[in-house]
Amino acid sequence: MAFAPIANTYEDFIKAFHPKSGLDLKFYKQNQMQRRILSFMNSHGHTVFPEFLKALDTDRVLYDAFFKHLTINVSQFFRDANQWKTLKDSIIPLLLQSKNPLKLWSAGCSSGQEPYSLAMTLLEYFPSAKFTVIGSDIDVNVLTQAKEGLYKQNDFASTPPEFLQKYFTLTDKGYQIKDSVKRLVTFQHQNLLTDHFQSGFDFIACRNVVIYFTDEAKEMLYSKFTDALRPGGVLFTGSTEHLFGMKHLGLKSVSSFFYQKQ
Ligand SMILES: C[S@@+](CC[C@H](N)C(=O)[O-])C[C@H]1O[C@@H](n2cnc3c(N)ncnc32)[C@H](O)[C@@H]1O
């Protein structure tokens, strides 16, 4: 589908971009997004929206680079190591007290580092646990990388060295995740803001995804996550993402960045 031809203002631009990309930028904070869009346009020699939209329509490489720029998919295995320690020491034992198998979801999983970290944590520290992990993201290109499972050294800055040895094979293209981990994770294309969620999750990680969402979009998303959790299930947020003022959702803080459904 071609973009609508005239998009002189930011509002016109986001209206024209939505049907083509599936990304409705009205859910994202305008100031930050507009700045990101204009900086991308400028660095690619574009100054006005209509001409930029035409270029996005005809140049797939430019479109992919722009989508990637908007969705910001930086990730790492075991990002914020202290929180993964809390997950291992307190949260997973708490969940396993009441249920086994566990159903886990990494929402906004980028190239798979987070859902694979969940799978490795369970394999390594809870060998008798049964579980499945879903990873979902809006960006099809990161999902292709996630399914391939090939990583570079800088993805492992927070990874205990023994994990690298045990769960990856060093190849001439990088570190390949082993099939024993890969087969436990499935990946799905999904827009968190508009798509339907499965239910009955024991654990949902949604970290470093909502940074540019409007407050209304965040609240709507956290409400959808609460519905998707089983009672007693836990939501894991990013290290700058507190759910202050969202008590009405029925989530209680059990540790910093971990919220349990009542
Ligand atoms: C910074 S990465 C975070 C990856 C991982 N959760 C972490 O903390 O390392 C943010 C991811 O959220 C995804 N994302 C942004 N908006 C989204 C949406 N509306 N629906 C689904 N995924 C989205 C991006 O494509 C990107 O891969």
The ligand as a Tripos MOL2 file, in Angstrom:
@<TRIPOS>MOLECULE
LIG
   27    29     1     0     0
SMALL
NO_CHARGES

@<TRIPOS>ATOM
      1 C1         14.8150   -1.4230   23.6010 C.3       1 LIG1
      2 S1         14.0870   -2.9000   23.0040 S.3       1 LIG1
      3 C2         13.9020   -3.8080   24.4930 C.3       1 LIG1
      4 C3         14.3030   -5.2560   24.3650 C.3       1 LIG1
      5 C4         14.2700   -6.0300   25.6860 C.3       1 LIG1
      6 N1         12.9450   -6.0380   26.2510 N.3       1 LIG1
      7 C5         15.2610   -5.4420   26.6600 C.2       1 LIG1
      8 O1         14.8730   -4.8130   27.6360 O.co2     1 LIG1
      9 O2         16.4690   -5.6010   26.4380 O.co2     1 LIG1
     10 C6         12.4170   -2.3630   22.6380 C.3       1 LIG1
     11 C7         11.6750   -3.3110   21.7160 C.3       1 LIG1
     12 O3         10.2820   -2.9850   21.7940 O.3       1 LIG1
     13 C8          9.7230   -3.1660   20.5100 C.3       1 LIG1
     14 N2          8.4760   -2.3780   20.4040 N.ar      1 LIG1
     15 C9          8.3070   -1.0410   20.3760 C.ar      1 LIG1
     16 N3          7.0130   -0.7120   20.2360 N.ar      1 LIG1
     17 C10         6.3370   -1.8910   20.1890 C.ar      1 LIG1
     18 C11         4.9600   -2.2460   20.0540 C.ar      1 LIG1
     19 N4          4.0130   -1.3020   19.9250 N.pl3     1 LIG1
     20 N5          4.6260   -3.5610   20.0430 N.ar      1 LIG1
     21 C12         5.5700   -4.5360   20.1690 C.ar      1 LIG1
     22 N6          6.8860   -4.2680   20.2870 N.ar      1 LIG1
     23 C13         7.2670   -2.9640   20.3040 C.ar      1 LIG1
     24 C14        10.8150   -2.6600   19.5680 C.3       1 LIG1
     25 O4         10.6620   -3.1540   18.2450 O.3       1 LIG1
     26 C15        12.0860   -3.1550   20.2610 C.3       1 LIG1
     27 O5         12.5420   -4.3850   19.7420 O.3       1 LIG1
@<TRIPOS>BOND
     1     1     2 1
     2     2     3 1
     3     2    10 1
     4     3     4 1
     5     4     5 1
     6     5     6 1
     7     5     7 1
     8     7     8 2
     9     7     9 1
    10    10    11 1
    11    11    12 1
    12    11    26 1
    13    12    13 1
    14    13    14 1
    15    13    24 1
    16    14    15 ar
    17    14    23 ar
    18    15    16 ar
    19    16    17 ar
    20    17    18 ar
    21    17    23 ar
    22    18    19 1
    23    18    20 ar
    24    20    21 ar
    25    21    22 ar
    26    22    23 ar
    27    24    25 1
    28    24    26 1
    29    26    27 1
@<TRIPOS>SUBSTRUCTURE
     1 LIG1         1 GROUP 0 **** ****
